[in-house]
Amino acid sequence: MKNSYGISEILKNIFSLIYTKLCFKDARLIRRPVYVRGKKFFSYGKGFTTGYNCRIEIFDTGLGNSKKLIIGENCKIGDYVHIAAGENVIIGDNCLMASKIYISDINHGDYSGEFEYSSPTIPPDSRSLYTKPVKIGNNVWIGENACVLPGVMIGDGCIVGANSIVNKNIPNNSIVAGSPAEIIKKYNFELKKWERINKN
């Protein structure tokens, strides 16, 4: 597919390309404006590309490795993507993300059981931070407005439908959709086609 840019878009891309080569050496194109917090905890592969107004936040929680957000090679993320990492978010190679996606391994409080520090009597920004690593495999495509929550693992070759909320693991080569996201198709390698999952 060929993209036809207007003169103002061409100028913006030239400015972004200069910025990319100065500040993000191995990336392909980081479109401005972009917000990056905790860059020392960030690792990305060759060919990394962003849309406009992306927000990448990596928090020094004392948890995780020296690199808390790791993005593989040839990953492309759309406009207004927000990624937050407090322990470990890993995104594989050749991933494609549409716009307005939220991916996070961190939360204000833990609501899975009885935790005093997550009480509704405590202001949300005073609750202890809770983290659980997120891993997204290779060749994953995530649709518009999707949300990937702490503790989720998305397998290789998956597709996440638009507006989906992913709150549990997804096996390799699956298509998920909905809120919460459910598997609707799996790829059959023998027949070389996507097959619908029967819920009956």
Solvent accessible surface area in square Angstrom, and as a share of the most:
residue,aa,sasa,rsa
1,M,221,0.99
2,K,196,0.83
3,N,97,0.50
4,S,116,0.75
5,Y,94,0.36
6,G,46,0.45
7,I,130,0.66
8,S,73,0.47
9,E,39,0.17
10,I,72,0.37
11,L,108,0.54
12,K,102,0.43
13,N,21,0.11
14,I,88,0.45
15,F,119,0.50
16,S,2,0.02
17,L,80,0.40
18,I,98,0.50
19,Y,44,0.17
20,T,0,0.00
21,K,105,0.44
22,L,140,0.70
23,C,55,0.33
24,F,5,0.02
25,K,163,0.69
26,D,77,0.40
27,A,2,0.01
28,R,133,0.49
29,L,18,0.09
30,I,2,0.01
31,R,37,0.13
32,R,91,0.33
33,P,77,0.49
34,V,25,0.14
35,Y,108,0.41
36,V,39,0.23
37,R,110,0.40
38,G,25,0.24
39,K,91,0.39
40,K,144,0.61
41,F,25,0.10
42,F,12,0.05
43,S,37,0.24
44,Y,47,0.18
45,G,14,0.14
46,K,131,0.55
47,G,16,0.15
48,F,1,0.00
49,T,8,0.05
50,T,1,0.01
51,G,5,0.05
52,Y,40,0.15
53,N,55,0.28
54,C,1,0.01
55,R,111,0.40
56,I,2,0.01
57,E,11,0.05
58,I,3,0.02
59,F,44,0.19
60,D,106,0.55
61,T,44,0.25
62,G,71,0.68
63,L,86,0.43
64,G,47,0.46
65,N,97,0.50
66,S,87,0.56
67,K,77,0.33
68,K,4,0.02
69,L,0,0.00
70,I,56,0.29
71,I,3,0.02
72,G,14,0.13
73,E,81,0.36
74,N,71,0.36
75,C,0,0.00
76,K,86,0.36
77,I,7,0.04
78,G,17,0.16
79,D,49,0.25
80,Y,118,0.45
81,V,1,0.01
82,H,38,0.17
83,I,0,0.00
84,A,4,0.03
85,A,0,0.00
86,G,0,0.00
87,E,39,0.17
88,N,21,0.11
89,V,0,0.00
90,I,53,0.27
91,I,1,0.01
92,G,13,0.12
93,D,54,0.28
94,N,75,0.38
95,C,3,0.02
96,L,86,0.43
97,M,4,0.02
98,A,29,0.23
99,S,22,0.14
100,K,110,0.47
101,I,1,0.01
102,Y,76,0.29
103,I,0,0.00
104,S,1,0.01
105,D,0,0.00
106,I,19,0.10
107,N,63,0.32
108,H,84,0.37
109,G,0,0.00
110,D,12,0.06
111,Y,120,0.45
112,S,97,0.63
113,G,48,0.46
114,E,178,0.80
115,F,81,0.34
116,E,156,0.70
117,Y,80,0.30
118,S,10,0.07
119,S,29,0.19
120,P,123,0.77
121,T,123,0.71
122,I,49,0.25
123,P,77,0.49
124,P,83,0.52
125,D,114,0.59
126,S,75,0.48
127,R,36,0.13
128,S,56,0.36
129,L,88,0.44
130,Y,62,0.24
131,T,20,0.12
132,K,101,0.43
133,P,60,0.38
134,V,1,0.01
135,K,95,0.40
136,I,1,0.00
137,G,9,0.08
138,N,59,0.30
139,N,89,0.46
140,V,1,0.01
141,W,128,0.45
142,I,1,0.00
143,G,11,0.10
144,E,67,0.30
145,N,70,0.36
146,A,1,0.01
147,C,26,0.15
148,V,0,0.00
149,L,56,0.28
150,P,32,0.20
151,G,23,0.22
152,V,1,0.01
153,M,99,0.44
154,I,4,0.02
155,G,14,0.13
156,D,59,0.31
157,G,20,0.19
158,C,0,0.00
159,I,41,0.21
160,V,1,0.01
161,G,19,0.19
162,A,57,0.44
163,N,95,0.49
164,S,0,0.00
165,I,65,0.33
166,V,1,0.01
167,N,76,0.39
168,K,99,0.42
169,N,91,0.47
170,I,11,0.05
171,P,63,0.40
172,N,77,0.39
173,N,38,0.19
174,S,0,0.00
175,I,26,0.13
176,V,2,0.01
177,A,35,0.27
178,G,35,0.33
179,S,79,0.51
180,P,67,0.42
181,A,6,0.05
182,E,75,0.34
183,I,45,0.23
184,I,56,0.28
185,K,55,0.23
186,K,71,0.30
187,Y,63,0.24
188,N,40,0.20
189,F,132,0.55
190,E,163,0.73
191,L,108,0.54
192,K,158,0.67
193,K,106,0.45
194,W,85,0.30
195,E,60,0.27
196,R,156,0.57
197,I,62,0.32
198,N,126,0.65
199,K,134,0.57
200,N,189,0.97
